[in-house]
Amino acid sequence: MSSFAFSFGGDDIEETADDLSNLSLSSPPPAETGTLTPRRASSAFPVANQPLLPATTHSLSSLLTGLPSKIAYSTLPITVDGAPTIALPRRELWDVRVQLMAEDEEVGLGSADVKTGIYEGGFKSWESSVDLVRELAGEGLNDRRRFLELGCGTALPSLAILQRHLEKDGEKGKLELGFADYNPSVLRLVTVPNILLTWAALRPTPDDAEPFEEEGELDIDEDLISEFTSDLTAQGVTFSFFSGAWGTEFATLVEAAPRDTSAELLVLAAETIYSPAALESFAEVLMRILGTEKGGGAMVGAKKVYFGVGGSMEDFVVRVEGLGGLVERIREEEEGVRREVVMVRTKEETKA
């Protein structure tokens, strides 16, 4: 069973300074610290004698049942060029660890950022997810209402979209948000709690209630969950959740899920191409999903090079183009480890 300690900025972003425009990034390792088993099929994260997690859908209600009576959180401030700061509340990583230990789970508790085929880094926030938040803030997204975040983890880009929708006045229309992570435990322990926190931060509170603070604990009971679910319905928000390895079964599951095909889909993904195996399976499932859509595209953020493990943005571009896609580079970050955000579309979409 392979385990990687990537050191490509894997510490949770909450460990950095308040102004995330100056992210503190660790240096790349001098050599690879793990090896990938040669690929036999087009599926994610191959490991010898280690079965991949099957593609599975999850309901919001089933994921909410795993919440404790309270969750600890802090707020992540993200500065956007010339725009007001975006503040996203997220569950504290140490609080996730406490729940995992109470449940006798060891997934993601070690020092490695990724345990290949076991845990794919979803409990932590990665720099490229912040890049996506910034790019989304600069994009005119008022008309977009369907999103799917692949490899969502803490789901910062989707949280920013949800926050923008909840803050709108007047008629809001519908919003569809899809979340996919390799590990169902990540959806249960991080993704859904962060969605709940995003809603709770904007929820009107009675005069006698404590206001939502930048950090603290959110008490969770049946009344809060009932208010959360009913309010989302009233505001036109629907969620879908997927877990498991990228591959044909995963793509089929996503395609079969209820969706508003009259609205264009924007796929979001950050740090999903960190190794040749992950890059290959992600590119294939991405182009498969985009190929079933009448329009839309994908916004993908990543390091230019993942030192020691073989993934790179250039290799991703070559692979997508080989699968019939077109790639446009839309953002570049030069500080620390160099990163890019690209927009991926199908050739058919660009002709439309």
C-alpha positions as a printed Julia matrix, in Angstrom:
352×3 Matrix{Float64}:
   0.0    0.0     0.0
   1.69   3.17   -1.18
   1.66   6.42    0.74
   2.85   9.77   -0.57
   4.06  12.78    1.38
   3.79  15.28   -1.46
   4.74  18.46    0.41
   3.27  20.57   -2.38
   1.39  22.88   -0.07
  -0.61  20.1     1.54
  -0.86  21.72    4.97
  -4.39  22.93    5.46
  -4.65  26.55    4.38
  -5.9   27.52    7.82
  -2.29  27.19    9.0
  -1.21  30.17    6.84
  -1.45  33.91    7.41
  -4.81  35.64    7.18
  -4.06  37.18    3.79
  -4.06  34.23    1.42
  -2.6   36.32   -1.35
   0.72  35.43    0.27
   0.38  31.68    0.66
   3.21  29.94    2.45
   4.21  26.97    0.32
   6.58  24.21    1.28
   9.46  23.23   -0.98
   9.06  20.22   -3.25
  10.64  16.98   -2.04
  14.0   16.02   -3.59
  12.7   12.68   -4.82
   9.58  10.59   -5.16
   8.47   9.1    -1.85
   6.15   6.48   -3.3
   5.51   4.59   -6.5
   2.44   4.06   -8.61
   1.56   0.59   -9.76
   1.51   0.43  -13.6
  -1.99   1.11  -14.86
  -4.02  -1.78  -16.24
  -7.22   0.13  -16.87
  -8.49   3.66  -17.04
  -9.47   4.12  -13.4
  -8.14   6.34  -10.66
  -5.42   5.66   -8.12
  -4.34   2.07   -8.95
  -2.66   0.11   -6.16
  -1.67  -3.55   -6.3
  -4.17  -5.78   -4.45
  -6.13  -2.74   -3.29
  -9.68  -2.55   -4.67
 -10.85   0.91   -5.66
 -13.84   2.43   -3.94
 -16.95   1.88   -6.09
 -18.83   4.8    -7.62
 -21.72   5.67   -5.3
 -24.37   8.36   -4.97
 -25.32   9.81   -1.6
 -28.34  11.75   -0.42
 -28.01  14.92    1.61
 -30.11  13.39    4.39
 -27.8   10.38    4.71
 -24.73  12.6     4.95
 -26.37  14.88    7.5
 -27.03  11.94    9.83
 -23.28  11.63   10.43
 -22.96  15.1    11.93
 -22.09  15.43   15.64
 -24.03  17.72   17.99
 -21.57  20.55   17.3
 -18.74  21.29   14.91
 -15.79  23.63   15.4
 -15.02  26.02   12.58
 -12.95  29.02   11.54
 -13.4   31.44    8.65
 -11.03  31.49    5.7
 -10.58  34.98    4.18
  -9.74  35.07    0.46
  -8.7   38.35   -1.12
  -9.69  38.88   -4.73
  -7.96  41.41   -6.98
  -9.58  44.73   -6.17
 -12.73  43.05   -4.84
 -14.04  42.67   -1.27
 -12.69  39.75    0.69
 -14.59  36.47    0.39
 -14.97  34.81    3.79
 -15.7   31.08    3.82
 -16.35  29.27    7.11
 -14.9   25.75    7.21
 -14.84  22.95    9.72
 -11.56  22.82   11.64
  -9.23  20.03   10.59
  -8.55  19.09   14.22
 -12.29  18.7    14.78
 -12.46  16.28   11.86
  -9.61  14.3    13.4
 -11.43  14.12   16.73
 -14.52  12.64   15.08
 -12.44  10.19   13.05
 -10.69   8.96   16.17
 -14.0    8.65   18.01
 -15.26   6.51   15.14
 -12.01   4.49   15.16
 -11.22   5.61   11.62
  -7.66   6.21   10.52
  -8.32   7.59    7.05
  -6.18  10.67    6.48
  -4.84  10.83   10.03
  -1.23  10.12    9.16
   1.46  12.56    8.08
   1.06  11.79    4.36
  -1.04  14.15    2.27
  -2.38  11.24    0.21
  -2.61   7.49    0.82
  -2.96   6.13   -2.67
  -6.2    4.24   -3.19
  -7.19   4.83    0.44
  -7.43   8.57    1.02
  -7.0   11.27   -1.59
  -6.36  14.4     0.46
  -9.93  15.68    0.8
  -9.77  16.81    4.44
  -7.35  19.61    3.54
  -7.76  22.74    1.44
  -5.34  23.19   -1.44
  -3.95  26.35   -3.0
  -5.5   25.79   -6.4
  -8.98  25.71   -4.87
  -8.33  29.28   -3.7
  -7.24  30.14   -7.26
 -10.59  28.85   -8.5
 -12.47  30.95   -5.94
 -10.64  34.04   -7.18
 -11.27  33.21  -10.82
 -14.96  32.53  -10.17
 -15.25  35.9    -8.41
 -13.98  37.62  -11.55
 -16.2   35.61  -13.91
 -19.69  36.85  -14.58
 -21.5   33.8   -13.17
 -24.95  35.32  -12.74
 -26.4   33.19  -15.52
 -24.7   29.93  -14.53
 -26.75  27.65  -12.31
 -25.26  24.15  -12.7
 -21.91  23.16  -11.2
 -20.11  19.91  -10.46
 -16.94  19.94   -8.35
 -14.77  16.87   -8.96
 -12.37  16.02   -6.14
 -14.25  18.56   -4.03
 -12.79  17.94   -0.54
 -13.47  21.1     1.48
 -15.28  22.47   -1.63
 -14.11  26.09   -1.43
 -15.14  27.02   -5.02
 -18.62  25.55   -4.6
 -19.0   27.2    -1.19
 -18.21  30.58   -2.77
 -20.88  29.96   -5.43
 -23.43  28.92   -2.8
 -22.59  31.95   -0.7
 -23.09  34.28   -3.66
 -26.47  32.7    -4.4
 -27.68  32.96   -0.79
 -26.59  36.61   -0.59
 -28.64  37.65   -3.64
 -31.71  39.78   -3.13
 -34.95  39.25   -5.02
 -35.6   36.44   -7.47
 -32.69  34.02   -7.36
 -33.62  31.27   -9.75
 -32.3   27.74   -9.29
 -28.84  26.54   -8.34
 -27.6   22.96   -8.81
 -24.37  22.01   -7.04
 -22.77  18.59   -7.44
 -19.97  17.39   -5.16
 -17.71  14.41   -5.85
 -14.84  13.05   -3.77
 -13.08   9.71   -3.79
 -13.84   9.2    -0.1
 -17.44   9.21    1.17
 -16.02  10.08    4.6
 -14.78  13.38    3.16
 -18.29  14.23    1.95
 -19.71  13.36    5.37
 -17.09  14.97    7.6
 -15.97  18.01    5.59
 -18.0   18.82    2.48
 -21.49  18.73    4.01
 -20.44  20.43    7.28
 -18.91  23.25    5.22
 -22.13  23.6     3.21
 -24.07  23.81    6.47
 -21.64  26.43    7.82
 -21.94  28.54    4.65
 -25.7   28.58    5.08
 -25.55  29.19    8.85
 -23.25  32.21    8.42
 -25.93  33.96    6.33
 -29.02  32.73    8.15
 -31.09  35.42    9.86
 -30.83  34.95   13.61
 -33.42  35.9    16.22
 -32.66  38.92   18.39
 -32.01  36.69   21.39
 -29.63  34.37   19.49
 -25.87  34.61   19.31
 -24.61  36.0    15.97
 -22.47  33.8    13.75
 -18.84  34.51   14.67
 -15.74  34.19   12.48
 -14.7   31.2    14.54
 -16.34  29.06   17.15
 -18.72  26.12   17.34
 -22.0   25.54   15.53
 -24.6   23.68   17.59
 -26.47  21.16   15.45
 -29.86  19.73   16.3
 -32.95  18.54   14.45
 -34.45  22.02   14.32
 -31.35  23.47   12.67
 -31.2   20.67   10.1
 -34.89  21.06    9.32
 -34.49  24.81    8.87
 -31.4   24.25    6.69
 -33.07  21.81    4.31
 -36.34  23.73    4.02
 -34.58  27.04    3.44
 -32.41  25.59    0.68
 -35.53  24.29   -1.04
 -37.15  27.72   -0.74
 -34.06  29.34   -2.26
 -33.97  26.94   -5.21
 -30.79  25.09   -4.19
 -30.34  21.38   -4.87
 -27.32  19.19   -4.17
 -26.01  15.9    -5.5
 -23.17  13.87   -4.01
 -20.9   11.21   -5.53
 -17.97   9.19   -4.25
 -15.62   6.56   -5.61
 -12.93   6.18   -8.23
 -13.04   8.06  -11.52
 -13.9    5.75  -14.38
 -16.76   4.55  -16.56
 -19.01   3.62  -13.63
 -18.48   7.02  -12.03
 -19.26   8.9   -15.26
 -22.37   6.79  -15.82
 -23.57   7.56  -12.29
 -23.1   11.32  -12.8
 -24.9   11.21  -16.14
 -27.83   9.31  -14.62
 -28.37  11.79  -11.8
 -31.31  14.21  -12.1
 -30.17  17.45  -13.74
 -31.5   20.48  -15.55
 -30.13  19.89  -19.05
 -31.42  23.27  -20.2
 -28.66  24.92  -18.15
 -24.98  24.76  -19.03
 -22.72  22.81  -16.71
 -19.47  24.17  -15.32
 -17.21  21.49  -13.86
 -14.77  22.67  -11.18
 -11.62  20.83  -10.15
  -8.5   21.71   -8.14
  -5.34  19.64   -7.67
  -6.78  16.6    -9.45
  -3.81  15.89  -11.77
  -1.0   15.37   -9.24
   0.16  12.01  -10.66
   0.1   10.37  -14.11
  -2.6    7.91  -13.0
  -4.83  10.59  -11.48
  -4.27  12.87  -14.48
  -5.24  10.17  -16.96
  -8.4    9.04  -15.19
  -9.49  12.6   -14.43
  -9.01  13.75  -18.03
 -10.99  10.8   -19.36
 -13.92  11.14  -16.96
 -13.98  14.92  -17.45
 -14.2   14.67  -21.24
 -16.78  11.9   -20.92
 -18.99  14.13  -18.74
 -18.54  17.2   -20.95
 -19.31  15.08  -23.99
 -22.82  14.37  -22.68
 -23.58  18.07  -22.22
 -24.99  20.42  -24.84
 -22.81  23.21  -23.57
 -20.55  24.23  -20.72
 -16.97  23.49  -19.81
 -14.57  22.89  -16.95
 -12.42  25.2   -14.86
  -9.36  23.27  -13.67
  -6.71  24.6   -11.29
  -3.4   22.87  -10.62
   0.32  23.24  -10.04
   2.3   23.58  -13.23
   4.46  20.67  -12.06
   4.02  18.2    -9.2
   7.62  17.51   -8.32
   8.43  13.92   -7.48
   5.11  12.37   -8.52
   4.89  13.12  -12.24
   1.76  15.19  -12.8
   1.85  18.51  -14.66
  -0.5   20.99  -16.26
   1.26  20.61  -19.6
   0.68  16.84  -19.6
  -2.97  17.46  -18.74
  -3.39  19.88  -21.64
  -1.82  17.37  -24.06
  -4.08  14.58  -22.8
  -7.27  16.67  -23.01
  -6.42  17.77  -26.53
  -5.8   14.14  -27.41
  -9.31  13.35  -26.19
 -10.83  16.01  -28.43
 -10.89  18.94  -26.01
  -9.69  22.51  -26.27
  -7.87  24.24  -23.43
  -7.59  27.96  -22.7
  -5.23  29.23  -20.02
  -7.14  31.85  -18.01
  -5.1   32.46  -14.83
  -1.51  32.11  -13.69
  -0.04  32.38  -10.2
   3.7   33.03   -9.97
   4.22  33.29   -6.19
   5.43  30.15   -4.44
   4.79  26.99   -6.44
   3.65  28.12   -9.9
   0.0   27.36  -10.63
  -2.48  27.77  -13.45
  -6.22  27.76  -14.03
  -7.44  26.56  -17.42
 -10.85  26.34  -19.09
 -11.6   23.08  -20.89
 -14.27  22.77  -23.57
 -15.19  20.23  -26.22
 -14.57  21.08  -29.85
 -18.29  20.73  -30.55
 -19.02  23.37  -27.91
 -16.6   25.86  -29.42
 -18.28  25.47  -32.81
 -21.73  26.16  -31.4
